[in-house]
Structures are given as structure tokens and as C-alpha cells.
Amino acid sequence: MEKSRFILFTGLINSVTKSIQAMKMMKMERYGLSAAHTNCLCRLAEAPEGLTQGELAELETMDKAQISRVLREPEEKGYAA
């Protein structure tokens, strides 16, 4: 039975997402951080005027508590202020 185009497409998207997560993990490992920190740090780097946790939460579609947890470790290591 032939798979539908939708099933093939979603399978490929899932595979790409897993590959991106693996690359993030590999690169962030040298800094002692996880893949979860990547997007937040990139957003902060692109905003020289800074972002509030609320703004960052909105951009990353995360809640403020999650942003607070994600930023704690980079702050402690001096990668974000």
C-alpha cells in the first residue's frame, strides 16, 4: 500500500527536526549547555538592545517560567545577562 504524501511529508519533517536537535546538542555541548538554550541565545544575540523575558517568551512561544529556567544556566556561565 502506498503511503500518502502527507504521511511521507510529516515523516520527513520529523526526521529533519531530530537532525537539527542533534546538531544543536553537539554544538552547545562545548559550552556546557543544551539544545534548548540555542534559540534563546540566538534571539538575544540578534537584539543588542536586549529583550525582556516576556518578549523572549513571546518570540519563542514559551511561557515565562520556562524562559526563566532556560536562561538561568547561561546567565550563571556568563553567556547572558
Backbone as a printed PyTorch tensor [residue, N CA C, xyz], in Angstrom:
tensor([[[ 0.8340, -1.1750,  0.0000],
         [ 0.0000,  0.0000,  0.0000],
         [ 0.8850,  1.2470,  0.0000]],

        [[ 0.5720,  2.1780, -0.8380],
         [ 1.3550,  3.4040, -0.9720],
         [ 1.0270,  4.3760,  0.1590]],

        [[ 2.0700,  4.9580,  0.7590],
         [ 1.8570,  5.9420,  1.8210],
         [ 1.3520,  7.2400,  1.2020]],

        [[ 0.5370,  7.9250,  1.9560],
         [ 0.0330,  9.2050,  1.4620],
         [ 1.1550, 10.2390,  1.4740]],

        [[ 1.0020, 11.2530,  0.6810],
         [ 2.0020, 12.3190,  0.6180],
         [ 2.1160, 13.0220,  1.9650]],

        [[ 0.9980, 13.1400,  2.6580],
         [ 1.0080, 13.7740,  3.9710],
         [ 1.8580, 12.9720,  4.9590]],

        [[ 1.6820, 11.6670,  4.9860],
         [ 2.4550, 10.8010,  5.8900],
         [ 3.9390, 10.8870,  5.5590]],

        [[ 4.2810, 10.8440,  4.2970],
         [ 5.6860, 10.9760,  3.8900],
         [ 6.2520, 12.3320,  4.3010]],

        [[ 5.4860, 13.3870,  4.0590],
         [ 5.9230, 14.7400,  4.3870],
         [ 6.1560, 14.8870,  5.8930]],

        [[ 5.1960, 14.4580,  6.7090],
         [ 5.3580, 14.6060,  8.1530],
         [ 6.5100, 13.7460,  8.6740]],

        [[ 6.7250, 12.6040,  8.0810],
         [ 7.8640, 11.7760,  8.4580],
         [ 9.1830, 12.4740,  8.1720]],

        [[ 9.2680, 13.1160,  7.0090],
         [10.4760, 13.8630,  6.6620],
         [10.6930, 15.0560,  7.5840]],

        [[ 9.6260, 15.7600,  7.9040],
         [ 9.7350, 16.9040,  8.8100],
         [10.2270, 16.4450, 10.1810]],

        [[ 9.6970, 15.3490, 10.6800],
         [10.1480, 14.8160, 11.9720],
         [11.6240, 14.4450, 11.9270]],

        [[12.0520, 13.8540, 10.8290],
         [13.4520, 13.4730, 10.6760],
         [14.3620, 14.7030, 10.6600]],

        [[13.9560, 15.7330,  9.9570],
         [14.7370, 16.9690,  9.8970],
         [14.8140, 17.6130, 11.2830]],

        [[13.6960, 17.6430, 11.9810],
         [13.6640, 18.2250, 13.3210],
         [14.6250, 17.4970, 14.2580]],

        [[14.6450, 16.1840, 14.2080],
         [15.5620, 15.4060, 15.0450],
         [17.0140, 15.6970, 14.6880]],

        [[17.2900, 15.8480, 13.4040],
         [18.6600, 16.1610, 12.9710],
         [19.0920, 17.5310, 13.4630]],

        [[18.2010, 18.5000, 13.4030],
         [18.5240, 19.8500, 13.8840],
         [18.7860, 19.8220, 15.3800]],

        [[17.9600, 19.1090, 16.1390],
         [18.1660, 18.9870, 17.5800],
         [19.5240, 18.3510, 17.8870]],

        [[19.8900, 17.3310, 17.1350],
         [21.1810, 16.6610, 17.3470],
         [22.3390, 17.6190, 17.0760]],

        [[22.2270, 18.4260, 16.0180],
         [23.2850, 19.3980, 15.7080],
         [23.3900, 20.4500, 16.8010]],

        [[22.2500, 20.9260, 17.2910],
         [22.2690, 21.9050, 18.3810],
         [22.9610, 21.3160, 19.6030]],

        [[22.6210, 20.0820, 19.9370],
         [23.2300, 19.4350, 21.1020],
         [24.7370, 19.3180, 20.9450]],

        [[25.1840, 18.9230, 19.7660],
         [26.6230, 18.7790, 19.5200],
         [27.3470, 20.1080, 19.7020]],

        [[26.7910, 21.1710, 19.1530],
         [27.4580, 22.4740, 19.2150],
         [27.4060, 23.0820, 20.6100]],

        [[26.3030, 22.8950, 21.3180],
         [26.1580, 23.5150, 22.6350],
         [26.9050, 22.7550, 23.7280]],

        [[27.2320, 21.5090, 23.4610],
         [27.9200, 20.6760, 24.4430],
         [29.2330, 21.3130, 24.8920]],

        [[29.9530, 21.9290, 23.9730],
         [31.2470, 22.5380, 24.3340],
         [31.0930, 23.6980, 25.3090]],

        [[29.8920, 24.2750, 25.3900],
         [29.6340, 25.3720, 26.3210],
         [28.9680, 24.8870, 27.6090]],

        [[28.7210, 23.5910, 27.6730],
         [28.0430, 23.0450, 28.8430],
         [26.5660, 23.3880, 28.8820]],

        [[25.9900, 23.6270, 27.7050],
         [24.5750, 23.9640, 27.6050],
         [23.8680, 22.9220, 26.7480]],

        [[22.5480, 22.9860, 26.7420],
         [21.7750, 22.0280, 25.9520],
         [21.1950, 22.6910, 24.7150]],

        [[20.5910, 21.8840, 23.8780],
         [19.9660, 22.3920, 22.6530],
         [18.8690, 23.3940, 22.9660]],

        [[18.2360, 23.2630, 24.1110],
         [17.1360, 24.1620, 24.4810],
         [17.5980, 25.6150, 24.5990]],

        [[18.8580, 25.8240, 24.8580],
         [19.3710, 27.1800, 25.0240],
         [19.6310, 27.8810, 23.6880]],

        [[19.7820, 27.1390, 22.6180],
         [20.2330, 27.6750, 21.3390],
         [19.3730, 28.8190, 20.8300]],

        [[18.0810, 28.6020, 20.6660],
         [17.2190, 29.6370, 20.0900],
         [17.1750, 30.8810, 20.9620]],

        [[17.0980, 30.7020, 22.2750],
         [17.0420, 31.8590, 23.1650],
         [18.3130, 32.6960, 23.0600]],

        [[19.4690, 32.0440, 23.0590],
         [20.7310, 32.7790, 22.9430],
         [20.8550, 33.4600, 21.5830]],

        [[20.3880, 32.8150, 20.5350],
         [20.4090, 33.4390, 19.1970],
         [19.5220, 34.6750, 19.1640]],

        [[18.3390, 34.5770, 19.7520],
         [17.4260, 35.7370, 19.8060],
         [18.0780, 36.8880, 20.5590]],

        [[18.7210, 36.5760, 21.6810],
         [19.3790, 37.6190, 22.4640],
         [20.5470, 38.2400, 21.7030]],

        [[21.2830, 37.4290, 20.9780],
         [22.4160, 37.9400, 20.1980],
         [21.9460, 38.8690, 19.0800]],

        [[20.7700, 38.6130, 18.5530],
         [20.2270, 39.4360, 17.4720],
         [19.5400, 40.7010, 17.9750]],

        [[19.4530, 40.8770, 19.2830],
         [18.7940, 42.0410, 19.8730],
         [19.7830, 42.7740, 20.7780]],

        [[20.6760, 43.5850, 20.1980],
         [21.7000, 44.2570, 21.0110],
         [21.1020, 45.1400, 22.1030]],

        [[19.8580, 45.6080, 21.9070],
         [19.2040, 46.4260, 22.9340],
         [18.6290, 45.5700, 24.0540]],

        [[18.6660, 44.2610, 23.8540],
         [18.1790, 43.3170, 24.8570],
         [16.7070, 42.9900, 24.6750]],

        [[16.2700, 41.9930, 25.3720],
         [14.8740, 41.5710, 25.3690],
         [14.4620, 41.2730, 26.7990]],

        [[13.2300, 41.5630, 27.1120],
         [12.7160, 41.1460, 28.4110],
         [12.3830, 39.6580, 28.3280]],

        [[12.2230, 39.0380, 29.4780],
         [11.8320, 37.6310, 29.4600],
         [10.4680, 37.4650, 28.8060]],

        [[ 9.5890, 38.4260, 28.9880],
         [ 8.2760, 38.3740, 28.3550],
         [ 8.3650, 38.4280, 26.8370]],

        [[ 9.2200, 39.3270, 26.3340],
         [ 9.4110, 39.4260, 24.8780],
         [10.0100, 38.1350, 24.3280]],

        [[10.9970, 37.6080, 25.0270],
         [11.6380, 36.3740, 24.5960],
         [10.6370, 35.2090, 24.6300]],

        [[ 9.8260, 35.1680, 25.6600],
         [ 8.8050, 34.1240, 25.7660],
         [ 7.8450, 34.1880, 24.5780]],

        [[ 7.4530, 35.3860, 24.2090],
         [ 6.5340, 35.5510, 23.0710],
         [ 7.1980, 35.1350, 21.7640]],

        [[ 8.4310, 35.5370, 21.5610],
         [ 9.1500, 35.1830, 20.3320],
         [ 9.3570, 33.6770, 20.2090]],

        [[ 9.6160, 33.0200, 21.3180],
         [ 9.9060, 31.5850, 21.3170],
         [ 8.6770, 30.7260, 21.6120]],

        [[ 7.5350, 31.3650, 21.7490],
         [ 6.2830, 30.6820, 22.1080],
         [ 6.4710, 29.7270, 23.2910]],

        [[ 7.0630, 30.2790, 24.3390],
         [ 7.2530, 29.5630, 25.6070],
         [ 6.5870, 30.3970, 26.6990]],

        [[ 6.3030, 29.7820, 27.8280],
         [ 5.7890, 30.5870, 28.9300],
         [ 6.9710, 31.2010, 29.6820]],

        [[ 6.6840, 32.2510, 30.4570],
         [ 7.7500, 32.9910, 31.1400],
         [ 8.5340, 32.1210, 32.1190]],

        [[ 7.8550, 31.1970, 32.7690],
         [ 8.5440, 30.3100, 33.7150],
         [ 9.5630, 29.4410, 32.9930]],

        [[ 9.2030, 28.9570, 31.8140],
         [10.1240, 28.1240, 31.0350],
         [11.3170, 28.9500, 30.5640]],

        [[11.0660, 30.1680, 30.1200],
         [12.1630, 31.0570, 29.7010],
         [13.0960, 31.3080, 30.8830]],

        [[12.5430, 31.5280, 32.0430],
         [13.3520, 31.7580, 33.2330],
         [14.2650, 30.5650, 33.5140]],

        [[13.7260, 29.3730, 33.4010],
         [14.5310, 28.1570, 33.6280],
         [15.6150, 28.0050, 32.5520]],

        [[15.2450, 28.2670, 31.2960],
         [16.2030, 28.1030, 30.1910],
         [17.3400, 29.1110, 30.3080]],

        [[17.0550, 30.3260, 30.7740],
         [18.0840, 31.3690, 30.8470],
         [18.9670, 31.2820, 32.0880]],

        [[18.5320, 30.5710, 33.0900],
         [19.2950, 30.5130, 34.3500],
         [20.7350, 30.0420, 34.1250]],

        [[20.9060, 28.9410, 33.4370],
         [22.2410, 28.3700, 33.2550],
         [23.1600, 29.2580, 32.4070]],

        [[22.7030, 29.7760, 31.2560],
         [23.5870, 30.6810, 30.5030],
         [23.9630, 31.9300, 31.2990]],

        [[23.0460, 32.4210, 32.1290],
         [23.3700, 33.5780, 32.9750],
         [24.4590, 33.2250, 33.9600]],

        [[24.3470, 32.0560, 34.5860],
         [25.3480, 31.6190, 35.5660],
         [26.7220, 31.4360, 34.9270]],

        [[26.7430, 31.0570, 33.6500],
         [28.0130, 30.8300, 32.9460],
         [28.5340, 32.0910, 32.2610]],

        [[27.7760, 33.1900, 32.3400],
         [28.2110, 34.4620, 31.7800],
         [27.9010, 34.6440, 30.3060]],

        [[27.0460, 33.8090, 29.7290],
         [26.7020, 33.9310, 28.3110],
         [25.5300, 34.8750, 28.0730]],

        [[24.7880, 35.1870, 29.1110],
         [23.6570, 36.1010, 29.0150],
         [23.5700, 36.8720, 30.3250]],

        [[23.0450, 38.0880, 30.2380],
         [22.9200, 38.9050, 31.4540],
         [21.5040, 39.3810, 31.6240]]])
